[in-house]
Amino acid sequence: MLHIMTIRKAETPVSMEGQILDAARSCVLEFGVRRTTLAEIARRAGVSRPTVYRRWPDIRAVVADLMTREIAAAVPAMDSTRPARAQLVDAACDVAHQISTHPMFVTILKFDQDLFGTYVFDRLGTSQKAGIAIVEATILVGQTEGSVRQGNARHIATMMLLIVQSVVQSARMVRPEIEGDDMLAELRHAIDSYLAPVR
């Protein structure tokens, strides 16, 4: 779920893959996943259909790569000048907020929630694995500096993923009870308390 953000400079031309994923994003926002076709994606991207088919076998594969890209773009890079725990808490809350309010994810969670099923019940996706690895590395730094409690860093990172993922996926369900800034404040407290060294 967490990934290091890559910032594209304005003068850098968009890659063919980026062009196709941009087209897929516009289709999902306009039609939803179920009514999006590879042919329409190709048309909007200005490429031939075989160009899209060679890279992705179906819509679900395109959307999986698109979600990975959008999640990656939502995450700030880690800053070695700040305590690791503070960075992890900020990153978790920032990702939860950005993904929960991201127009594409709002659309998918509302109309095509089953797309997330594989990555909730069966296996980890690319962005989830990358996120665990990055969070694990930051936790190890925090354990060394003393801002993060001791323990299996991989396990702690995986639990952080589950906590943030749950907030993103269930935000609409619990909206009558808690939402917006209040939810983020509770998430901040939960992550900070979970990572804090035992006194």
Secondary structure, 3 states (H helix, E strand, C coil): CCCCCCCCCCCCCCCHHHHHHHHHHHHHHHHCCCCCCHHHHHHHHCCCHHHHHHHCCCHHHHHHHHHHHHHHHHCCCCCCCCCHHHHHHHHHHHHHHHHHHCHHHHHHHHHCHHHHHHHHHHCCCHHHHHHHHHHHHHHHHHHHHCCCCCCCHHHHHHHHHHHHHHHHHHCCCCCCCCCHHHHHHHHHHHHHHHHCCCC
